[in-house]
Amino acid sequence: MTRARLNGEHRELAPRSTVEDVVALLSPSPAGLAVAVNGEVVSRSAWSKREIEEGDEIEVLTAAQGG
C-alpha cells in the first residue's frame, strides 16, 4: 500500500495508483475538478500518468464560479 495525504486525511492507496485513480475514488465525474500533488497542479492530460508516491500530499478541488 502507498500512504498519502488526500484532502488533509491520511489514506492508504493501492500501489501504483495514479491521480486518475484517486479522482475516481472521490467523484463519479471529473468535470470541474482540479488536482494538485505536493502543491503543484497536475494537468488533466497527465492524471493517468502521474503515480502517487509514498508521502504525497494530494488536494482535489472543485471549481466554483464567483468573483
mmCIF file of the N, C-alpha and C atoms, coordinates in Angstrom:
data_MODEL
# 
_entry.id   MODEL 
# 
loop_
_atom_site.group_PDB 
_atom_site.id 
_atom_site.type_symbol 
_atom_site.label_atom_id 
_atom_site.label_alt_id 
_atom_site.label_comp_id 
_atom_site.label_asym_id 
_atom_site.label_entity_id 
_atom_site.label_seq_id 
_atom_site.pdbx_PDB_ins_code 
_atom_site.Cartn_x 
_atom_site.Cartn_y 
_atom_site.Cartn_z 
_atom_site.occupancy 
_atom_site.B_iso_or_equiv 
_atom_site.pdbx_formal_charge 
_atom_site.auth_seq_id 
_atom_site.auth_comp_id 
_atom_site.auth_asym_id 
_atom_site.auth_atom_id 
_atom_site.pdbx_PDB_model_num 
ATOM 1   N N  . MET A 1 1  ? 0.837   -1.189 0.000   1.00 0.00 ? 1  MET A N  1 
ATOM 2   C CA . MET A 1 1  ? 0.000   0.000  0.000   1.00 0.00 ? 1  MET A CA 1 
ATOM 3   C C  . MET A 1 1  ? 0.879   1.248  0.000   1.00 0.00 ? 1  MET A C  1 
ATOM 4   N N  . THR A 1 2  ? 0.348   2.293  -0.582  1.00 0.00 ? 2  THR A N  1 
ATOM 5   C CA . THR A 1 2  ? 1.015   3.579  -0.612  1.00 0.00 ? 2  THR A CA 1 
ATOM 6   C C  . THR A 1 2  ? 0.265   4.518  0.319   1.00 0.00 ? 2  THR A C  1 
ATOM 7   N N  . ARG A 1 3  ? 0.976   5.094  1.265   1.00 0.00 ? 3  ARG A N  1 
ATOM 8   C CA . ARG A 1 3  ? 0.350   6.035  2.193   1.00 0.00 ? 3  ARG A CA 1 
ATOM 9   C C  . ARG A 1 3  ? 0.539   7.452  1.671   1.00 0.00 ? 3  ARG A C  1 
ATOM 10  N N  . ALA A 1 4  ? -0.576  8.182  1.615   1.00 0.00 ? 4  ALA A N  1 
ATOM 11  C CA . ALA A 1 4  ? -0.555  9.561  1.137   1.00 0.00 ? 4  ALA A CA 1 
ATOM 12  C C  . ALA A 1 4  ? -1.565  10.365 1.949   1.00 0.00 ? 4  ALA A C  1 
ATOM 13  N N  . ARG A 1 5  ? -1.522  11.655 1.789   1.00 0.00 ? 5  ARG A N  1 
ATOM 14  C CA . ARG A 1 5  ? -2.486  12.527 2.452   1.00 0.00 ? 5  ARG A CA 1 
ATOM 15  C C  . ARG A 1 5  ? -3.407  13.076 1.368   1.00 0.00 ? 5  ARG A C  1 
ATOM 16  N N  . LEU A 1 6  ? -4.697  12.801 1.501   1.00 0.00 ? 6  LEU A N  1 
ATOM 17  C CA . LEU A 1 6  ? -5.685  13.192 0.500   1.00 0.00 ? 6  LEU A CA 1 
ATOM 18  C C  . LEU A 1 6  ? -6.664  14.176 1.118   1.00 0.00 ? 6  LEU A C  1 
ATOM 19  N N  . ASN A 1 7  ? -6.651  15.395 0.624   1.00 0.00 ? 7  ASN A N  1 
ATOM 20  C CA . ASN A 1 7  ? -7.506  16.451 1.167   1.00 0.00 ? 7  ASN A CA 1 
ATOM 21  C C  . ASN A 1 7  ? -7.390  16.531 2.690   1.00 0.00 ? 7  ASN A C  1 
ATOM 22  N N  . GLY A 1 8  ? -6.160  16.431 3.179   1.00 0.00 ? 8  GLY A N  1 
ATOM 23  C CA . GLY A 1 8  ? -5.890  16.587 4.598   1.00 0.00 ? 8  GLY A CA 1 
ATOM 24  C C  . GLY A 1 8  ? -6.027  15.342 5.446   1.00 0.00 ? 8  GLY A C  1 
ATOM 25  N N  . GLU A 1 9  ? -6.447  14.230 4.853   1.00 0.00 ? 9  GLU A N  1 
ATOM 26  C CA . GLU A 1 9  ? -6.627  12.992 5.609   1.00 0.00 ? 9  GLU A CA 1 
ATOM 27  C C  . GLU A 1 9  ? -5.672  11.926 5.103   1.00 0.00 ? 9  GLU A C  1 
ATOM 28  N N  . HIS A 1 10 ? -5.088  11.183 6.041   1.00 0.00 ? 10 HIS A N  1 
ATOM 29  C CA . HIS A 1 10 ? -4.206  10.084 5.647   1.00 0.00 ? 10 HIS A CA 1 
ATOM 30  C C  . HIS A 1 10 ? -5.033  8.983  4.993   1.00 0.00 ? 10 HIS A C  1 
ATOM 31  N N  . ARG A 1 11 ? -4.530  8.474  3.878   1.00 0.00 ? 11 ARG A N  1 
ATOM 32  C CA . ARG A 1 11 ? -5.210  7.393  3.148   1.00 0.00 ? 11 ARG A CA 1 
ATOM 33  C C  . ARG A 1 11 ? -4.190  6.363  2.714   1.00 0.00 ? 11 ARG A C  1 
ATOM 34  N N  . GLU A 1 12 ? -4.625  5.145  2.623   1.00 0.00 ? 12 GLU A N  1 
ATOM 35  C CA . GLU A 1 12 ? -3.800  4.092  2.041   1.00 0.00 ? 12 GLU A CA 1 
ATOM 36  C C  . GLU A 1 12 ? -4.375  3.794  0.668   1.00 0.00 ? 12 GLU A C  1 
ATOM 37  N N  . LEU A 1 13 ? -3.518  3.876  -0.334  1.00 0.00 ? 13 LEU A N  1 
ATOM 38  C CA . LEU A 1 13 ? -3.928  3.673  -1.719  1.00 0.00 ? 13 LEU A CA 1 
ATOM 39  C C  . LEU A 1 13 ? -3.235  2.436  -2.270  1.00 0.00 ? 13 LEU A C  1 
ATOM 40  N N  . ALA A 1 14 ? -3.831  1.843  -3.258  1.00 0.00 ? 14 ALA A N  1 
ATOM 41  C CA . ALA A 1 14 ? -3.224  0.686  -3.911  1.00 0.00 ? 14 ALA A CA 1 
ATOM 42  C C  . ALA A 1 14 ? -1.885  1.096  -4.526  1.00 0.00 ? 14 ALA A C  1 
ATOM 43  N N  . PRO A 1 15 ? -0.934  0.187  -4.529  1.00 0.00 ? 15 PRO A N  1 
ATOM 44  C CA . PRO A 1 15 ? 0.344   0.500  -5.170  1.00 0.00 ? 15 PRO A CA 1 
ATOM 45  C C  . PRO A 1 15 ? 0.131   0.923  -6.621  1.00 0.00 ? 15 PRO A C  1 
ATOM 46  N N  . ARG A 1 16 ? 0.925   1.871  -7.056  1.00 0.00 ? 16 ARG A N  1 
ATOM 47  C CA . ARG A 1 16 ? 0.895   2.390  -8.425  1.00 0.00 ? 16 ARG A CA 1 
ATOM 48  C C  . ARG A 1 16 ? -0.398  3.123  -8.777  1.00 0.00 ? 16 ARG A C  1 
ATOM 49  N N  . SER A 1 17 ? -1.118  3.588  -7.754  1.00 0.00 ? 17 SER A N  1 
ATOM 50  C CA . SER A 1 17 ? -2.308  4.402  -8.014  1.00 0.00 ? 17 SER A CA 1 
ATOM 51  C C  . SER A 1 17 ? -1.890  5.681  -8.718  1.00 0.00 ? 17 SER A C  1 
ATOM 52  N N  . THR A 1 18 ? -2.744  6.151  -9.590  1.00 0.00 ? 18 THR A N  1 
ATOM 53  C CA . THR A 1 18 ? -2.494  7.391  -10.311 1.00 0.00 ? 18 THR A CA 1 
ATOM 54  C C  . THR A 1 18 ? -3.447  8.474  -9.812  1.00 0.00 ? 18 THR A C  1 
ATOM 55  N N  . VAL A 1 19 ? -3.207  9.688  -10.237 1.00 0.00 ? 19 VAL A N  1 
ATOM 56  C CA . VAL A 1 19 ? -4.124  10.776 -9.913  1.00 0.00 ? 19 VAL A CA 1 
ATOM 57  C C  . VAL A 1 19 ? -5.516  10.432 -10.417 1.00 0.00 ? 19 VAL A C  1 
ATOM 58  N N  . GLU A 1 20 ? -5.600  9.854  -11.595 1.00 0.00 ? 20 GLU A N  1 
ATOM 59  C CA . GLU A 1 20 ? -6.899  9.450  -12.158 1.00 0.00 ? 20 GLU A CA 1 
ATOM 60  C C  . GLU A 1 20 ? -7.616  8.469  -11.232 1.00 0.00 ? 20 GLU A C  1 
ATOM 61  N N  . ASP A 1 21 ? -6.885  7.524  -10.642 1.00 0.00 ? 21 ASP A N  1 
ATOM 62  C CA . ASP A 1 21 ? -7.473  6.567  -9.702  1.00 0.00 ? 21 ASP A CA 1 
ATOM 63  C C  . ASP A 1 21 ? -8.014  7.277  -8.463  1.00 0.00 ? 21 ASP A C  1 
ATOM 64  N N  . VAL A 1 22 ? -7.257  8.235  -7.964  1.00 0.00 ? 22 VAL A N  1 
ATOM 65  C CA . VAL A 1 22 ? -7.673  8.976  -6.773  1.00 0.00 ? 22 VAL A CA 1 
ATOM 66  C C  . VAL A 1 22 ? -8.945  9.767  -7.052  1.00 0.00 ? 22 VAL A C  1 
ATOM 67  N N  . VAL A 1 23 ? -8.997  10.426 -8.194  1.00 0.00 ? 23 VAL A N  1 
ATOM 68  C CA . VAL A 1 23 ? -10.188 11.192 -8.565  1.00 0.00 ? 23 VAL A CA 1 
ATOM 69  C C  . VAL A 1 23 ? -11.399 10.259 -8.639  1.00 0.00 ? 23 VAL A C  1 
ATOM 70  N N  . ALA A 1 24 ? -11.229 9.067  -9.197  1.00 0.00 ? 24 ALA A N  1 
ATOM 71  C CA . ALA A 1 24 ? -12.334 8.108  -9.311  1.00 0.00 ? 24 ALA A CA 1 
ATOM 72  C C  . ALA A 1 24 ? -12.846 7.679  -7.937  1.00 0.00 ? 24 ALA A C  1 
ATOM 73  N N  . LEU A 1 25 ? -11.961 7.654  -6.935  1.00 0.00 ? 25 LEU A N  1 
ATOM 74  C CA . LEU A 1 25 ? -12.388 7.312  -5.570  1.00 0.00 ? 25 LEU A CA 1 
ATOM 75  C C  . LEU A 1 25 ? -13.326 8.365  -4.994  1.00 0.00 ? 25 LEU A C  1 
ATOM 76  N N  . LEU A 1 26 ? -13.114 9.606  -5.398  1.00 0.00 ? 26 LEU A N  1 
ATOM 77  C CA . LEU A 1 26 ? -13.839 10.724 -4.789  1.00 0.00 ? 26 LEU A CA 1 
ATOM 78  C C  . LEU A 1 26 ? -15.070 11.172 -5.553  1.00 0.00 ? 26 LEU A C  1 
ATOM 79  N N  . SER A 1 27 ? -15.090 10.964 -6.855  1.00 0.00 ? 27 SER A N  1 
ATOM 80  C CA . SER A 1 27 ? -16.160 11.534 -7.652  1.00 0.00 ? 27 SER A CA 1 
ATOM 81  C C  . SER A 1 27 ? -16.464 10.666 -8.871  1.00 0.00 ? 27 SER A C  1 
ATOM 82  N N  . PRO A 1 28 ? -17.750 10.451 -9.165  1.00 0.00 ? 28 PRO A N  1 
ATOM 83  C CA . PRO A 1 28 ? -18.091 9.681  -10.364 1.00 0.00 ? 28 PRO A CA 1 
ATOM 84  C C  . PRO A 1 28 ? -17.800 10.437 -11.658 1.00 0.00 ? 28 PRO A C  1 
ATOM 85  N N  . SER A 1 29 ? -17.683 11.763 -11.560 1.00 0.00 ? 29 SER A N  1 
ATOM 86  C CA . SER A 1 29 ? -17.408 12.573 -12.740 1.00 0.00 ? 29 SER A CA 1 
ATOM 87  C C  . SER A 1 29 ? -16.285 13.562 -12.431 1.00 0.00 ? 29 SER A C  1 
ATOM 88  N N  . PRO A 1 30 ? -15.254 13.599 -13.272 1.00 0.00 ? 30 PRO A N  1 
ATOM 89  C CA . PRO A 1 30 ? -14.146 14.524 -13.021 1.00 0.00 ? 30 PRO A CA 1 
ATOM 90  C C  . PRO A 1 30 ? -14.403 15.948 -13.494 1.00 0.00 ? 30 PRO A C  1 
ATOM 91  N N  . ALA A 1 31 ? -15.588 16.215 -14.045 1.00 0.00 ? 31 ALA A N  1 
ATOM 92  C CA . ALA A 1 31 ? -15.882 17.556 -14.554 1.00 0.00 ? 31 ALA A CA 1 
ATOM 93  C C  . ALA A 1 31 ? -15.773 18.580 -13.428 1.00 0.00 ? 31 ALA A C  1 
ATOM 94  N N  . GLY A 1 32 ? -15.049 19.654 -13.700 1.00 0.00 ? 32 GLY A N  1 
ATOM 95  C CA . GLY A 1 32 ? -14.937 20.734 -12.736 1.00 0.00 ? 32 GLY A CA 1 
ATOM 96  C C  . GLY A 1 32 ? -13.938 20.497 -11.617 1.00 0.00 ? 32 GLY A C  1 
ATOM 97  N N  . LEU A 1 33 ? -13.145 19.439 -11.718 1.00 0.00 ? 33 LEU A N  1 
ATOM 98  C CA . LEU A 1 33 ? -12.165 19.150 -10.671 1.00 0.00 ? 33 LEU A CA 1 
ATOM 99  C C  . LEU A 1 33 ? -10.767 19.567 -11.107 1.00 0.00 ? 33 LEU A C  1 
ATOM 100 N N  . ALA A 1 34 ? -9.972  19.936 -10.127 1.00 0.00 ? 34 ALA A N  1 
ATOM 101 C CA . ALA A 1 34 ? -8.551  20.216 -10.333 1.00 0.00 ? 34 ALA A CA 1 
ATOM 102 C C  . ALA A 1 34 ? -7.794  19.451 -9.260  1.00 0.00 ? 34 ALA A C  1 
ATOM 103 N N  . VAL A 1 35 ? -6.584  19.023 -9.581  1.00 0.00 ? 35 VAL A N  1 
ATOM 104 C CA . VAL A 1 35 ? -5.790  18.235 -8.642  1.00 0.00 ? 35 VAL A CA 1 
ATOM 105 C C  . VAL A 1 35 ? -4.390  18.835 -8.525  1.00 0.00 ? 35 VAL A C  1 
ATOM 106 N N  . ALA A 1 36 ? -3.928  18.927 -7.287  1.00 0.00 ? 36 ALA A N  1 
ATOM 107 C CA . ALA A 1 36 ? -2.547  19.330 -7.018  1.00 0.00 ? 36 ALA A CA 1 
ATOM 108 C C  . ALA A 1 36 ? -1.891  18.223 -6.204  1.00 0.00 ? 36 ALA A C  1 
ATOM 109 N N  . VAL A 1 37 ? -0.654  17.906 -6.547  1.00 0.00 ? 37 VAL A N  1 
ATOM 110 C CA . VAL A 1 37 ? 0.135   16.936 -5.791  1.00 0.00 ? 37 VAL A CA 1 
ATOM 111 C C  . VAL A 1 37 ? 1.369   17.669 -5.289  1.00 0.00 ? 37 VAL A C  1 
ATOM 112 N N  . ASN A 1 38 ? 1.526   17.662 -3.983  1.00 0.00 ? 38 ASN A N  1 
ATOM 113 C CA . ASN A 1 38 ? 2.652   18.372 -3.354  1.00 0.00 ? 38 ASN A CA 1 
ATOM 114 C C  . ASN A 1 38 ? 2.724   19.833 -3.783  1.00 0.00 ? 38 ASN A C  1 
ATOM 115 N N  . GLY A 1 39 ? 1.534   20.440 -3.893  1.00 0.00 ? 39 GLY A N  1 
ATOM 116 C CA . GLY A 1 39 ? 1.466   21.865 -4.206  1.00 0.00 ? 39 GLY A CA 1 
ATOM 117 C C  . GLY A 1 39 ? 1.561   22.224 -5.670  1.00 0.00 ? 39 GLY A C  1 
ATOM 118 N N  . GLU A 1 40 ? 1.694   21.240 -6.552  1.00 0.00 ? 40 GLU A N  1 
ATOM 119 C CA . GLU A 1 40 ? 1.788   21.518 -7.979  1.00 0.00 ? 40 GLU A CA 1 
ATOM 120 C C  . GLU A 1 40 ? 0.567   20.956 -8.706  1.00 0.00 ? 40 GLU A C  1 
ATOM 121 N N  . VAL A 1 41 ? -0.067  21.801 -9.504  1.00 0.00 ? 41 VAL A N  1 
ATOM 122 C CA . VAL A 1 41 ? -1.243  21.365 -10.257 1.00 0.00 ? 41 VAL A CA 1 
ATOM 123 C C  . VAL A 1 41 ? -0.821  20.313 -11.277 1.00 0.00 ? 41 VAL A C  1 
ATOM 124 N N  . VAL A 1 42 ? -1.625  19.254 -11.352 1.00 0.00 ? 42 VAL A N  1 
ATOM 125 C CA . VAL A 1 42 ? -1.386  18.192 -12.334 1.00 0.00 ? 42 VAL A CA 1 
ATOM 126 C C  . VAL A 1 42 ? -2.417  18.381 -13.446 1.00 0.00 ? 42 VAL A C  1 
ATOM 127 N N  . SER A 1 43 ? -1.955  18.593 -14.664 1.00 0.00 ? 43 SER A N  1 
ATOM 128 C CA . SER A 1 43 ? -2.889  18.801 -15.771 1.00 0.00 ? 43 SER A CA 1 
ATOM 129 C C  . SER A 1 43 ? -3.719  17.537 -15.994 1.00 0.00 ? 43 SER A C  1 
ATOM 130 N N  . ARG A 1 44 ? -4.935  17.726 -16.410 1.00 0.00 ? 44 ARG A N  1 
ATOM 131 C CA . ARG A 1 44 ? -5.844  16.589 -16.624 1.00 0.00 ? 44 ARG A CA 1 
ATOM 132 C C  . ARG A 1 44 ? -5.245  15.560 -17.581 1.00 0.00 ? 44 ARG A C  1 
ATOM 133 N N  . SER A 1 45 ? -4.498  16.011 -18.579 1.00 0.00 ? 45 SER A N  1 
ATOM 134 C CA . SER A 1 45 ? -3.899  15.079 -19.536 1.00 0.00 ? 45 SER A CA 1 
ATOM 135 C C  . SER A 1 45 ? -2.828  14.192 -18.881 1.00 0.00 ? 45 SER A C  1 
ATOM 136 N N  . ALA A 1 46 ? -2.327  14.584 -17.720 1.00 0.00 ? 46 ALA A N  1 
ATOM 137 C CA . ALA A 1 46 ? -1.294  13.805 -17.024 1.00 0.00 ? 46 ALA A CA 1 
ATOM 138 C C  . ALA A 1 46 ? -1.849  12.947 -15.886 1.00 0.00 ? 46 ALA A C  1 
ATOM 139 N N  . TRP A 1 47 ? -3.142  13.033 -15.614 1.00 0.00 ? 47 TRP A N  1 
ATOM 140 C CA . TRP A 1 47 ? -3.719  12.285 -14.492 1.00 0.00 ? 47 TRP A CA 1 
ATOM 141 C C  . TRP A 1 47 ? -3.445  10.789 -14.579 1.00 0.00 ? 47 TRP A C  1 
ATOM 142 N N  . SER A 1 48 ? -3.543  10.215 -15.757 1.00 0.00 ? 48 SER A N  1 
ATOM 143 C CA . SER A 1 48 ? -3.369  8.755  -15.888 1.00 0.00 ? 48 SER A CA 1 
ATOM 144 C C  . SER A 1 48 ? -1.892  8.348  -15.817 1.00 0.00 ? 48 SER A C  1 
ATOM 145 N N  . LYS A 1 49 ? -0.997  9.313  -15.945 1.00 0.00 ? 49 LYS A N  1 
ATOM 146 C CA . LYS A 1 49 ? 0.446   9.008  -15.942 1.00 0.00 ? 49 LYS A CA 1 
ATOM 147 C C  . LYS A 1 49 ? 1.114   9.300  -14.602 1.00 0.00 ? 49 LYS A C  1 
ATOM 148 N N  . ARG A 1 50 ? 0.548   10.222 -13.831 1.00 0.00 ? 50 ARG A N  1 
ATOM 149 C CA . ARG A 1 50 ? 1.186   10.657 -12.577 1.00 0.00 ? 50 ARG A CA 1 
ATOM 150 C C  . ARG A 1 50 ? 0.838   9.678  -11.454 1.00 0.00 ? 50 ARG A C  1 
ATOM 151 N N  . GLU A 1 51 ? 1.817   8.837  -11.089 1.00 0.00 ? 51 GLU A N  1 
ATOM 152 C CA . GLU A 1 51 ? 1.618   7.892  -9.998  1.00 0.00 ? 51 GLU A CA 1 
ATOM 153 C C  . GLU A 1 51 ? 1.786   8.585  -8.658  1.00 0.00 ? 51 GLU A C  1 
ATOM 154 N N  . ILE A 1 52 ? 1.001   8.136  -7.694  1.00 0.00 ? 52 ILE A N  1 
ATOM 155 C CA . ILE A 1 52 ? 1.093   8.649  -6.335  1.00 0.00 ? 52 ILE A CA 1 
ATOM 156 C C  . ILE A 1 52 ? 2.225   7.923  -5.630  1.00 0.00 ? 52 ILE A C  1 
ATOM 157 N N  . GLU A 1 53 ? 3.074   8.690  -4.963  1.00 0.00 ? 53 GLU A N  1 
ATOM 158 C CA . GLU A 1 53 ? 4.210   8.123  -4.253  1.00 0.00 ? 53 GLU A CA 1 
ATOM 159 C C  . GLU A 1 53 ? 3.994   8.238  -2.747  1.00 0.00 ? 53 GLU A C  1 
ATOM 160 N N  . GLU A 1 54 ? 4.683   7.404  -2.005  1.00 0.00 ? 54 GLU A N  1 
ATOM 161 C CA . GLU A 1 54 ? 4.611   7.414  -0.553  1.00 0.00 ? 54 GLU A CA 1 
ATOM 162 C C  . GLU A 1 54 ? 4.819   8.835  -0.027  1.00 0.00 ? 54 GLU A C  1 
ATOM 163 N N  . GLY A 1 55 ? 3.892   9.291  0.811   1.00 0.00 ? 55 GLY A N  1 
ATOM 164 C CA . GLY A 1 55 ? 4.025   10.604 1.438   1.00 0.00 ? 55 GLY A CA 1 
ATOM 165 C C  . GLY A 1 55 ? 3.514   11.774 0.629   1.00 0.00 ? 55 GLY A C  1 
ATOM 166 N N  . ASP A 1 56 ? 3.020   11.536 -0.586  1.00 0.00 ? 56 ASP A N  1 
ATOM 167 C CA . ASP A 1 56 ? 2.493   12.641 -1.388  1.00 0.00 ? 56 ASP A CA 1 
ATOM 168 C C  . ASP A 1 56 ? 1.313   13.303 -0.679  1.00 0.00 ? 56 ASP A C  1 
ATOM 169 N N  . GLU A 1 57 ? 1.176   14.601 -0.905  1.00 0.00 ? 57 GLU A N  1 
ATOM 170 C CA . GLU A 1 57 ? 0.028   15.355 -0.412  1.00 0.00 ? 57 GLU A CA 1 
ATOM 171 C C  . GLU A 1 57 ? -0.812  15.738 -1.618  1.00 0.00 ? 57 GLU A C  1 
ATOM 172 N N  . ILE A 1 58 ? -2.036  15.239 -1.642  1.00 0.00 ? 58 ILE A N  1 
ATOM 173 C CA . ILE A 1 58 ? -2.925  15.405 -2.795  1.00 0.00 ? 58 ILE A CA 1 
ATOM 174 C C  . ILE A 1 58 ? -4.113  16.263 -2.388  1.00 0.00 ? 58 ILE A C  1 
ATOM 175 N N  . GLU A 1 59 ? -4.419  17.250 -3.189  1.00 0.00 ? 59 GLU A N  1 
ATOM 176 C CA . GLU A 1 59 ? -5.603  18.075 -2.979  1.00 0.00 ? 59 GLU A CA 1 
ATOM 177 C C  . GLU A 1 59 ? -6.467  17.973 -4.229  1.00 0.00 ? 59 GLU A C  1 
ATOM 178 N N  . VAL A 1 60 ? -7.701  17.559 -4.053  1.00 0.00 ? 60 VAL A N  1 
ATOM 179 C CA . VAL A 1 60 ? -8.660  17.518 -5.138  1.00 0.00 ? 60 VAL A CA 1 
ATOM 180 C C  . VAL A 1 60 ? -9.661  18.639 -4.866  1.00 0.00 ? 60 VAL A C  1 
ATOM 181 N N  . LEU A 1 61 ? -9.739  19.572 -5.795  1.00 0.00 ? 61 LEU A N  1 
ATOM 182 C CA . LEU A 1 61 ? -10.554 20.777 -5.606  1.00 0.00 ? 61 LEU A CA 1 
ATOM 183 C C  . LEU A 1 61 ? -11.661 20.839 -6.639  1.00 0.00 ? 61 LEU A C  1 
ATOM 184 N N  . THR A 1 62 ? -12.774 21.430 -6.240  1.00 0.00 ? 62 THR A N  1 
ATOM 185 C CA . THR A 1 62 ? -13.897 21.649 -7.136  1.00 0.00 ? 62 THR A CA 1 
ATOM 186 C C  . THR A 1 62 ? -13.907 23.107 -7.555  1.00 0.00 ? 62 THR A C  1 
ATOM 187 N N  . ALA A 1 63 ? -13.997 23.330 -8.838  1.00 0.00 ? 63 ALA A N  1 
ATOM 188 C CA . ALA A 1 63 ? -14.070 24.702 -9.350  1.00 0.00 ? 63 ALA A CA 1 
ATOM 189 C C  . ALA A 1 63 ? -15.405 25.314 -8.963  1.00 0.00 ? 63 ALA A C  1 
ATOM 190 N N  . ALA A 1 64 ? -15.371 26.584 -8.634  1.00 0.00 ? 64 ALA A N  1 
ATOM 191 C CA . ALA A 1 64 ? -16.609 27.304 -8.274  1.00 0.00 ? 64 ALA A CA 1 
ATOM 192 C C  . ALA A 1 64 ? -16.619 28.645 -8.983  1.00 0.00 ? 64 ALA A C  1 
ATOM 193 N N  . GLN A 1 65 ? -17.797 29.044 -9.426  1.00 0.00 ? 65 GLN A N  1 
ATOM 194 C CA . GLN A 1 65 ? -17.920 30.345 -10.065 1.00 0.00 ? 65 GLN A CA 1 
ATOM 195 C C  . GLN A 1 65 ? -18.060 31.405 -8.989  1.00 0.00 ? 65 GLN A C  1 
ATOM 196 N N  . GLY A 1 66 ? -17.647 32.562 -9.338  1.00 0.00 ? 66 GLY A N  1 
ATOM 197 C CA . GLY A 1 66 ? -17.773 33.672 -8.392  1.00 0.00 ? 66 GLY A CA 1 
ATOM 198 C C  . GLY A 1 66 ? -16.854 34.790 -8.809  1.00 0.00 ? 66 GLY A C  1 
ATOM 199 N N  . GLY A 1 67 ? -16.822 35.779 -8.006  1.00 0.00 ? 67 GLY A N  1 
ATOM 200 C CA . GLY A 1 67 ? -15.960 36.866 -8.406  1.00 0.00 ? 67 GLY A CA 1 
ATOM 201 C C  . GLY A 1 67 ? -15.781 37.897 -7.381  1.00 0.00 ? 67 GLY A C  1 
# 
